[in-house]
Amino acid sequence: MAKKAESLTKRMAAFKKRMPVYRKSPKTFFKEILNFSPDKWQESVSDDIAKYRFVSVRSGQGVGKTALEAAISLWFLCCFPFPRVVCTAPTRQQLNDVLWAEISKWQSQSPILKRILKWTKTKIYMKNYEERWFATARTATKPENMQGFHEDYMLFIVDEASGVDDRIMAAIFGTLSGDYNKLFMCGNPTKTSGFFFDSHNRDRSIYRTHRVSCLDSPRTSKENIEMLKAKYGEGSDVWRVRVLGEFPRGESDTFIALEVAEFAAKEVKLEPTGDMLTIGVDVARFGDDETSIFAGIGPRVVGEHHHFKKDTMVTAGWVINLAKELHVAHPDLNRIRIRVDDSGVGGGVTDRLNEIVAEEGLPYEIIPINNGSSSLDEHYGNLVTEMWASIKEQLEQNMSNFINGDASVLQLPDDDVLITQLTARKWNMTSKGKMLLESKKDMKKRGLKSPDRADAFVLTFGEYLMEPDTHIMLPSIGSVAVKR
């Protein structure tokens, strides 16, 4: 008995010494203190929780999300001074019988945590610090259940987050005011509206997001997967939600699906091909909108620049600078074209670019584009819808080609702001039977920012059938520029 006590005392000393490591690396805490070996996705999510304030995970069923939530609860509770950990779920059964029971299981299996923590049906606390160092279970039934928590170190864990009312989520979010106040949401993506849906779509840039498919998890029942496949089919919403961890299609009227954008950003790897550089410029001026510039060769971005609150002269300078840098980096280019959204303040950038090209004898094609003008294809209500449609088709082609074993056609940067803007924009059908993209004005009415980054990307990679067929051969690097 004495030897056992002495061994535990040594382990406690080692535990305290390792604390700086555990704070930065939850997976190390899992392995050494809980004897829990996380899957790769669980490691990735826990790393993000340690580094970032807001993390949201959508998943299929049975992938191990409850085990991760329990492990994260104990990590935060043990590794930070005087923390508050608030665990919630839409129902008492889900909270008490599933999540809270899972926390109890891992705590009771750890000799160190059994010694320092006390578990009850509604609270786990650090011994001798019951009032200020604890985790608690609160059912997500009333906003006031989530209010009144204020500490330097605070973590809210929301299980089955799709089912939590937006008023309650707003109360939680409003509580998280400190630099080390964190939110971890997890669940099956059952609804295409609400706080959890927004965390993977319109508000994606605020969060570190993850999707976990049953097909990629070693913990899931393969028999259950085959049953769902046979009963509902791989194209059904049940399959998407319960197996793939994707939101259902049923309610969504977004123009570009989240899954095709994420696939192009995370799975597609392409090299720049061809001898033409295209630069797309969406111009903002002074305000909350962003001036965005993308440069692409073939199927991928090779350069970009974004800024706020700069005048049109500065924007023109950034465009020319990017074009010159990329010409040096890619000396085999034979054509450089610059597409500018010419409506509004963009006209000033177009004019200045034309002046610079003439003054310096630069062999660049400056192509003004009016997004509101008529489309060439009768199926679309205006040009911007037609150009966005070409991006939509390319992204969907990626998925189709992957299924058929063919090469992808377009790679997206792994940029949450860009992905959010591409996948948040809606569309409708006009009385004349034409597809029409949601206007920026209507997006702002929904509380969204102007999709400036997405528009610049579309200008770069979208097909523009009415563009004049000019072709200016570039001089070799170091030779005299050919004037237009």
C-alpha positions in Angstrom: 0.0 0.0 0.0 2.8 2.4 0.9 4.5 1.7 -2.4 1.3 2.3 -4.3 0.9 5.7 -2.5 4.5 6.6 -3.2 4.0 5.7 -6.9 0.9 7.9 -7.1 2.8 10.8 -5.4 5.5 10.6 -8.0 3.0 10.5 -10.8 1.3 13.6 -9.3 4.7 15.4 -9.3 5.3 14.4 -12.9 1.8 15.5 -13.8 2.4 19.0 -12.4 5.8 19.2 -14.1 4.2 18.3 -17.5 1.5 20.9 -17.2 3.0 23.4 -19.7 3.1 20.5 -22.3 -0.5 19.4 -21.6 -1.8 23.0 -22.0 -0.4 23.2 -25.5 -1.1 19.6 -26.5 -4.4 18.0 -25.4 -3.6 14.8 -27.2 -0.5 14.3 -24.9 -2.8 14.8 -21.9 -5.2 12.2 -23.4 -2.6 9.6 -23.8 -0.6 10.1 -20.6 -3.4 10.9 -18.1 -6.6 9.4 -19.6 -5.0 6.5 -21.4 -7.1 7.6 -24.4 -5.6 7.1 -27.8 -7.3 9.6 -30.1 -8.0 9.1 -33.8 -6.3 11.5 -36.3 -9.4 13.7 -36.6 -9.7 13.9 -32.8 -6.0 14.9 -32.5 -6.6 17.6 -35.2 -9.7 19.0 -33.5 -8.0 19.0 -30.0 -5.0 20.9 -31.5 -7.4 23.5 -32.8 -9.2 23.9 -29.5 -5.8 24.5 -27.8 -4.9 27.2 -30.4 -8.2 28.8 -31.3 -11.2 30.1 -29.5 -14.1 28.7 -31.6 -14.2 25.2 -33.0 -17.1 23.5 -34.8 -17.3 19.8 -35.9 -20.0 18.3 -38.0 -19.9 14.5 -38.2 -21.6 11.3 -39.0 -22.9 9.0 -36.2 -20.6 6.9 -34.1 -17.2 8.5 -35.0 -16.2 9.1 -31.4 -17.3 12.7 -30.8 -18.7 12.1 -27.3 -15.4 10.6 -26.2 -13.5 13.6 -27.6 -15.9 16.0 -25.8 -15.4 14.2 -22.5 -11.6 14.2 -22.9 -11.5 17.9 -23.8 -13.7 18.7 -20.7 -11.2 16.9 -18.4 -8.2 18.5 -20.2 -9.5 22.0 -19.8 -10.6 21.4 -16.2 -7.2 20.0 -15.1 -4.8 22.1 -17.0 -5.9 25.7 -16.4 -6.4 27.6 -13.1 -9.9 28.2 -11.8 -11.7 27.3 -15.0 -15.4 27.0 -15.9 -16.4 24.2 -18.2 -20.0 24.2 -19.2 -21.4 21.2 -21.0 -24.8 21.3 -22.7 -27.0 19.4 -25.1 -30.6 19.8 -26.3 -32.0 17.1 -24.1 -31.4 15.9 -20.5 -31.0 12.3 -21.8 -28.2 13.4 -24.3 -26.5 15.5 -21.7 -26.7 13.3 -18.6 -26.9 9.7 -19.9 -24.4 10.2 -22.8 -21.9 13.1 -22.4 -21.8 13.4 -18.6 -21.6 9.6 -18.2 -18.7 9.6 -20.7 -16.8 12.2 -18.6 -17.3 10.0 -15.5 -15.9 7.0 -17.3 -12.7 8.6 -18.3 -12.2 10.4 -15.0 -12.7 7.2 -13.0 -10.2 5.3 -15.1 -7.4 7.8 -14.3 -5.7 7.4 -10.9 -4.5 11.0 -10.9 -8.0 12.4 -11.8 -9.7 10.2 -9.2 -7.4 11.8 -6.7 -7.8 15.5 -7.6 -11.4 15.6 -9.0 -14.8 15.0 -7.4 -17.6 13.8 -9.8 -21.3 14.3 -9.1 -24.4 14.0 -11.3 -24.3 17.7 -12.2 -20.8 18.9 -11.4 -17.2 17.9 -11.4 -14.9 20.0 -9.3 -11.3 20.3 -8.2 -11.1 19.1 -4.6 -10.9 22.0 -2.1 -12.0 24.5 -4.8 -15.6 23.5 -5.3 -17.0 27.0 -5.9 -14.4 28.3 -8.4 -12.9 25.3 -10.2 -15.5 23.1 -11.9 -17.3 21.7 -14.8 -21.1 21.7 -14.9 -23.9 20.1 -16.9 -26.7 22.5 -18.1 -29.5 21.4 -20.4 -30.0 23.8 -23.3 -33.6 24.7 -22.6 -33.4 28.3 -21.4 -31.0 31.1 -22.4 -30.6 32.0 -18.7 -29.1 28.6 -18.0 -26.1 29.7 -20.0 -25.6 33.1 -18.4 -23.7 34.3 -15.4 -20.4 32.5 -16.1 -17.4 34.7 -16.1 -13.8 33.5 -15.7 -10.5 34.0 -17.4 -10.5 30.4 -18.5 -13.9 29.2 -19.7 -15.0 26.5 -22.1 -18.5 25.8 -23.4 -19.0 22.4 -25.0 -22.2 22.0 -27.0 -23.2 18.5 -28.0 -25.6 17.8 -30.8 -25.4 21.5 -31.6 -27.8 21.5 -34.5 -30.6 20.9 -32.0 -29.8 23.9 -29.7 -32.0 26.9 -30.1 -30.4 30.0 -31.6 -31.4 32.1 -28.6 -29.5 29.8 -26.3 -26.5 29.8 -28.6 -26.6 33.6 -28.7 -26.5 33.7 -24.9 -23.5 31.3 -24.9 -21.7 33.3 -27.5 -22.3 36.6 -25.6 -20.8 35.1 -22.5 -17.5 34.3 -24.2 -15.8 37.7 -23.8 -12.4 36.8 -22.5 -9.3 36.0 -24.6 -9.2 32.4 -23.3 -13.0 31.8 -23.4 -13.7 29.0 -25.9 -16.6 27.3 -27.6 -16.5 23.7 -28.9 -19.6 22.7 -30.9 -20.1 19.2 -32.2 -23.0 17.2 -33.7 -24.7 15.7 -36.7 -25.5 18.4 -39.3 -29.3 17.9 -39.3 -30.5 21.4 -40.2 -29.5 23.9 -42.9 -30.2 26.9 -40.8 -29.3 28.1 -37.3 -26.1 28.8 -35.3 -24.4 25.5 -36.0 -25.1 25.6 -39.7 -23.8 29.2 -39.9 -20.6 28.1 -38.2 -19.8 26.0 -41.2 -21.1 28.4 -43.8 -21.7 32.2 -43.4 -19.7 32.5 -40.2 -17.0 30.0 -41.2 -14.2 32.5 -41.1 -14.7 32.9 -37.3 -14.4 29.1 -36.6 -12.0 26.3 -37.1 -14.3 23.8 -38.7 -14.0 20.0 -39.3 -16.1 17.4 -41.0 -15.8 13.7 -39.9 -17.3 11.0 -42.1 -18.2 7.6 -40.9 -16.4 6.2 -43.9 -13.1 7.5 -42.5 -13.6 6.5 -38.9 -12.2 3.2 -37.5 -14.8 3.4 -34.7 -18.0 3.2 -36.8 -20.1 0.1 -37.5 -19.5 -1.0 -41.1 -22.7 -3.1 -40.9 -24.7 0.0 -39.9 -23.2 2.0 -42.8 -24.2 -0.8 -45.3 -27.7 -0.8 -43.8 -28.1 2.9 -44.3 -26.8 2.6 -47.8 -29.2 -0.1 -48.7 -32.2 1.5 -47.1 -31.8 5.1 -48.1 -29.2 5.2 -50.9 -25.9 7.1 -51.1 -27.6 10.3 -52.5 -30.2 10.6 -49.8 -30.1 13.3 -47.0 -30.1 10.5 -44.4 -26.8 9.2 -45.9 -25.4 12.7 -46.1 -26.2 13.5 -42.4 -25.7 10.2 -40.6 -22.8 8.8 -42.7 -20.9 11.7 -44.5 -21.4 14.4 -41.8 -22.8 16.7 -44.5 -25.8 19.1 -44.2 -28.9 17.9 -46.0 -29.7 19.3 -49.4 -33.4 19.7 -48.7 -33.6 23.2 -47.3 -30.6 24.9 -48.9 -30.9 27.4 -51.7 -27.2 28.3 -51.8 -25.7 28.6 -55.3 -22.5 26.7 -54.6 -22.6 23.7 -52.2 -20.2 23.7 -49.3 -19.1 20.1 -49.9 -17.7 20.9 -53.4 -15.9 24.0 -52.2 -14.3 22.1 -49.3 -13.3 19.3 -51.6 -11.6 21.7 -54.0 -9.7 23.3 -51.1 -8.7 20.3 -49.1 -8.5 17.4 -51.5 -7.6 18.8 -54.9 -3.9 19.4 -55.6 -3.0 20.8 -59.0 0.0 22.6 -60.5 -0.2 25.9 -62.5 -0.4 25.0 -66.2 -0.4 27.0 -69.4 1.3 30.3 -70.4 -1.5 32.7 -69.4 -1.8 34.6 -66.2 -5.2 36.0 -65.2 -5.6 38.6 -62.4 -9.1 39.3 -61.1 -9.7 42.6 -59.1 -12.8 43.3 -57.1 -12.5 46.9 -55.9 -13.7 48.4 -52.7 -12.7 51.8 -51.3 -13.4 53.2 -47.8 -15.6 51.1 -45.6 -16.1 47.6 -44.4 -15.8 46.0 -47.9 -12.5 44.5 -48.9 -10.5 45.1 -52.1 -9.4 41.6 -53.3 -7.0 40.5 -56.0 -6.4 37.0 -57.1 -3.9 35.8 -59.8 -4.2 32.4 -61.4 -2.4 30.2 -63.9 -4.4 27.4 -65.3 -6.4 25.7 -62.4 -4.9 27.3 -59.3 -4.1 30.5 -57.5 -0.5 31.7 -57.8 -0.8 35.0 -56.0 -3.2 37.2 -54.1 -3.5 40.4 -52.1 -6.3 41.9 -50.0 -6.7 45.2 -48.2 -9.2 47.6 -46.7 -9.6 51.3 -46.9 -7.1 52.2 -49.6 -7.8 54.4 -52.6 -8.0 53.3 -56.2 -4.4 54.5 -56.9 -3.1 52.2 -54.3 -5.1 49.3 -55.6 -3.8 49.9 -59.1 -0.3 49.8 -57.7 -0.8 46.5 -56.0 -2.2 45.0 -59.3 0.8 46.1 -61.3 3.2 45.0 -58.6 1.6 41.5 -58.5 1.7 41.2 -62.3 5.4 42.1 -62.5 6.4 39.7 -59.6 4.5 36.8 -61.1 6.0 37.4 -64.6 9.4 37.1 -63.0 8.4 34.0 -61.1 6.9 32.4 -64.2 9.1 33.6 -67.1 7.3 31.3 -69.6 4.2 33.4 -69.6 3.0 34.6 -73.0 -0.1 36.5 -71.9 -1.1 38.5 -68.9 -4.7 39.7 -68.6 -6.2 41.8 -65.8 -10.0 41.6 -65.3 -11.4 44.5 -63.2 -14.9 44.8 -61.8 -15.5 48.1 -63.6 -18.7 49.1 -61.9 -18.7 51.8 -59.2 -15.2 52.7 -57.9 -13.6 49.9 -60.1 -13.7 52.3 -63.0 -11.0 54.4 -61.4 -8.7 51.4 -61.1 -9.3 50.5 -64.8 -8.5 54.0 -65.9 -5.3 54.1 -63.8 -4.2 50.7 -65.0 -4.6 51.7 -68.6 -2.5 54.8 -67.9 0.3 52.8 -66.4 0.3 50.2 -69.2 0.6 53.0 -71.7 3.3 55.0 -69.8 5.5 52.0 -69.1 4.8 50.0 -72.3 3.6 47.0 -70.4 2.1 44.2 -72.5 -0.9 43.7 -70.2 -4.5 43.4 -71.3 -6.8 45.5 -69.1 -10.3 44.0 -69.3 -13.2 46.0 -67.7 -16.1 43.8 -66.6 -19.6 45.0 -65.6 -21.1 42.2 -63.5 -24.6 43.6 -63.9 -24.5 43.5 -67.7 -26.4 40.9 -69.7 -25.2 37.4 -70.0 -24.5 35.6 -73.2 -26.2 32.4 -72.0 -30.0 32.9 -71.9 -30.3 30.7 -68.8 -28.7 33.4 -66.6 -30.2 36.8 -65.5 -26.9 38.7 -65.7 -23.1 38.3 -66.3 -22.1 37.8 -62.7 -24.5 34.8 -62.4 -23.0 33.3 -65.5 -19.5 33.7 -64.3 -20.3 32.3 -60.9 -22.1 29.4 -62.6 -18.8 28.6 -64.4 -17.1 28.3 -61.0 -19.9 26.2 -59.7 -19.6 23.8 -62.7 -15.9 23.5 -62.3 -16.2 22.7 -58.6 -18.9 20.1 -59.2 -16.8 18.7 -62.1 -14.0 18.0 -59.5 -16.4 15.8 -57.5 -17.6 14.0 -60.7 -14.1 13.4 -62.0 -13.0 12.1 -58.6 -15.8 9.5 -58.6 -14.9 8.5 -62.2 -11.1 8.4 -61.5 -10.4 11.5 -63.7 -8.3 14.6 -63.0 -9.7 17.6 -61.1 -10.1 20.9 -62.9 -9.9 23.7 -60.3 -8.2 24.0 -56.9 -9.4 26.5 -54.2 -7.1 28.0 -51.7 -7.8 26.6 -48.2 -9.1 30.0 -47.2 -12.1 30.1 -44.9 -13.1 33.6 -45.9 -13.2 32.6 -49.6 -15.1 29.4 -48.9 -17.6 31.1 -46.7 -18.3 33.8 -49.4 -18.6 31.3 -52.2 -21.0 29.0 -50.3 -23.2 31.6 -48.6 -24.6 33.3 -51.7 -28.1 32.2 -52.6 -30.0 32.3 -56.0 -33.5 32.4 -57.3 -35.5 32.0 -60.5 -36.8 35.1 -62.3 -40.3 35.3 -63.8 -38.6 34.8 -67.2 -37.1 31.5 -66.0 -33.5 32.7 -65.6 -31.2 32.0 -62.7 -30.2 35.1 -60.8 -27.6 35.3 -58.1 -28.4 37.0 -54.9 -27.4 40.7 -54.9 -24.8 42.1 -52.5 -27.5 44.4 -51.1 -29.7 41.4 -50.2 -26.7 39.5 -48.7 -26.1 42.5 -46.4 -29.7 42.4 -45.4 -29.1 38.8 -44.2 -26.2 40.1 -42.1 -23.5 38.9 -44.5 -20.5 40.9 -45.7 -20.0 41.7 -49.4 -18.5 38.6 -51.1 -15.5 40.6 -52.4 -12.9 37.8 -52.1 -15.3 35.4 -53.9 -16.0 37.9 -56.7 -12.3 38.4 -57.3 -11.8 34.7 -57.5 -14.6 34.4 -59.9 -13.2 37.2 -62.1 -9.9 35.2 -62.2 -11.2 31.7 -63.0 -14.8 32.3 -64.3 -15.4 31.9 -68.0 -16.1 35.2 -69.7 -17.5 34.4 -73.1 -17.8 38.1 -74.2 -14.2 38.9 -73.5 -12.4 40.3 -76.6 -10.1 37.8 -78.2 -7.0 39.9 -77.9 -3.6 38.2 -77.5 -0.5 40.3 -76.7 2.7 38.3 -76.7 4.9 39.1 -73.7 8.6 40.0 -74.2 11.1 37.8 -72.5 12.3 38.8 -69.1 14.8 41.6 -69.4 14.0 42.6 -73.0 12.2 45.9 -74.0 8.5 45.8 -73.3 6.3 45.8 -76.4 3.9 48.7 -76.4 0.2 48.1 -77.2 
